[in-house]
Amino acid sequence: LKVGSVTLRFFQEDETPQGKDAESTTTSQCAQSLGKCLVEAGIIDEMTLLGVLGEEKKSPTIDQILMDLGLLDDHNIAKALARQLKFPFISLKEREIALEVTSLVPAEVARTHVIVPVELAGGKLMVAMANLLDFSAIQVLRMATGMNIEVVVASREDILEAIVRYYPVTFMNQVL
C-alpha cells in the first residue's frame, strides 16, 4: 500500500517480517472483514457474529460491541487486524528489546505514535504498531532514523507496557 513516499508491504500468512522491504501490494488483500477474521481465528462463533452485526447498526464498530460484551480484548483485536491485513503479529510481553534498538527512536515519538522499535536487521528497523493507519508515524521514523521501516502488529496494551519498560522516566514524566 503506497501512501505518499511511504510504502507498506502486506505479508502473506506464511511469511515472516525478517528481510522484507516495505513493497507495494494490492488493497484487495485487505478485503476480508474483521468479523470473518475473528470467526476464522476461533475468537467468536458465527452466531455471535450475526448477533453483533445486527447491533452494529446501533453502535459505531463491531470491535467496540464485542469489547462491550466482554468477548474481545485488545490482544485479540490486534491479532485479527494483523490477520486481516496480512501483517505479522508479535507479542511484546516476553520479548527483550536491545538498548541499541530502543535508543534509535526518541521516547516522544514512541509515546506520541504508540510504537515500539523491536529489532534492527540489515539496516531496517522493525517497529510494532497497533494503529497501522498511522502513516505519519512511519514517515517520522524514517526521518528520525534514516532507515527503512518494517511494521509488525502488536496490541496497544503490549506497546504501552513496552514504552513504560523501555522509556520509563520520560513516560512517567509525561503522565504526571
C-alpha positions in Angstrom: 0.0 0.0 0.0 1.6 3.3 -1.1 0.9 6.4 0.8 3.0 9.4 -0.2 6.6 8.3 0.0 5.8 5.5 2.4 5.1 2.0 1.2 3.8 -0.8 3.4 4.2 -4.4 2.4 1.4 -6.7 3.5 2.9 -10.1 4.4 1.4 -13.4 3.4 0.4 -15.6 6.4 3.5 -17.9 5.9 6.0 -15.0 5.6 8.0 -13.5 8.5 9.0 -9.9 8.7 12.7 -10.5 8.6 14.4 -9.4 5.5 11.3 -8.0 3.8 11.2 -4.5 2.4 8.1 -2.4 2.5 6.8 -3.0 -1.0 3.6 -2.2 -2.8 0.7 -4.6 -2.9 -2.9 -4.5 -3.9 -5.6 -3.4 -1.4 -7.7 -6.5 -2.4 -5.7 -8.4 0.2 -7.3 -6.2 2.8 -10.9 -7.0 1.7 -11.5 -9.7 4.4 -13.8 -8.4 7.1 -12.8 -8.2 10.7 -15.8 -10.3 11.7 -14.8 -13.1 9.4 -11.2 -13.0 10.7 -12.5 -13.3 14.3 -14.6 -16.3 13.4 -11.7 -18.0 11.5 -9.4 -17.4 14.4 -11.9 -19.0 16.7 -12.3 -15.9 18.8 -16.1 -15.7 18.2 -18.5 -18.1 16.5 -20.9 -17.4 13.6 -24.0 -16.9 15.8 -22.2 -14.3 17.9 -21.0 -12.5 14.7 -24.6 -12.5 13.3 -25.9 -11.1 16.5 -23.3 -8.4 16.7 -23.8 -7.4 13.1 -27.4 -6.7 14.0 -26.3 -4.5 16.8 -23.7 -2.7 14.6 -26.3 -0.5 13.1 -26.9 1.0 16.5 -23.2 1.2 17.6 -20.1 2.5 16.0 -17.9 -0.6 15.4 -18.0 -4.3 15.6 -14.9 -4.4 17.8 -16.5 -2.0 20.3 -19.6 -4.1 20.5 -17.6 -7.3 21.1 -15.4 -5.5 23.7 -18.5 -4.2 25.5 -19.9 -7.7 25.6 -16.6 -8.9 27.1 -16.0 -11.2 24.1 -13.0 -9.4 22.7 -9.9 -7.7 24.1 -7.1 -5.5 22.8 -4.8 -8.5 22.1 -7.4 -10.3 20.0 -8.3 -7.2 18.1 -4.6 -6.7 17.2 -4.3 -10.4 16.1 -7.4 -10.1 13.9 -6.2 -6.9 12.4 -2.8 -8.4 11.6 -4.5 -11.4 10.0 -6.9 -9.2 8.1 -4.2 -7.0 6.7 -1.7 -9.8 6.4 0.9 -8.2 8.7 2.9 -10.3 11.1 1.7 -10.2 14.7 4.0 -10.2 17.7 3.6 -10.3 21.4 5.9 -7.9 23.3 5.3 -9.4 26.8 8.2 -11.9 26.8 10.3 -10.1 24.2 13.6 -8.4 25.2 14.5 -5.4 23.1 18.1 -4.3 22.9 19.0 -0.8 24.1 20.7 -0.2 20.8 17.3 -0.6 19.1 15.2 1.4 21.6 17.7 4.3 21.5 17.1 4.7 17.8 13.5 6.0 18.5 13.1 9.0 20.7 10.7 8.5 23.6 8.5 11.3 22.5 8.0 9.6 19.1 7.3 6.3 20.7 4.7 7.9 23.1 3.0 10.1 20.5 2.5 7.4 17.9 2.2 4.4 20.4 5.0 2.5 18.7 8.0 0.5 19.9 11.1 -0.4 17.9 11.6 -4.1 18.1 14.6 -5.2 16.0 17.3 -3.9 13.8 18.4 -6.1 10.9 20.2 -5.3 7.7 19.8 -1.5 8.1 16.0 -1.9 8.6 14.1 -1.0 11.8 11.2 -3.3 12.7 8.6 -1.3 14.6 5.5 -2.6 16.4 2.3 -0.6 15.9 -1.3 -1.0 17.0 -2.6 1.6 14.5 -1.5 0.5 11.1 -3.2 3.6 9.6 -0.8 6.0 11.4 1.3 6.6 8.2 2.7 9.7 9.8 4.5 7.6 12.4 6.3 5.7 9.7 7.3 8.9 8.0 8.6 10.4 11.3 10.5 7.2 12.0 12.1 7.3 8.6 13.2 10.9 9.0 14.4 10.4 12.6 16.4 7.2 11.9 17.2 7.4 8.2 16.3 3.8 7.9 13.7 1.7 6.1 10.9 0.8 8.4 9.2 -2.6 8.7 5.9 -2.8 10.5 4.6 -5.6 12.7 1.4 -5.5 14.7 1.2 -5.7 18.5 -1.6 -4.9 20.9 -1.9 -1.4 22.1 -1.6 -2.7 25.7 1.6 -4.5 24.9 3.1 -1.4 23.2 2.2 0.8 26.1 3.7 -1.6 28.6 6.9 -1.7 26.5 7.0 2.1 26.4 6.9 2.1 30.2 9.5 -0.6 30.3 12.0 0.9 27.8 11.3 4.6 28.2 10.4 4.7 31.9 11.5 8.1 33.1 10.3 10.1 30.1 7.0 8.2 30.0 6.3 8.7 33.7 7.1 12.4 33.4 4.6 12.8 30.6 1.9 11.0 32.6 2.5 13.2 35.7 
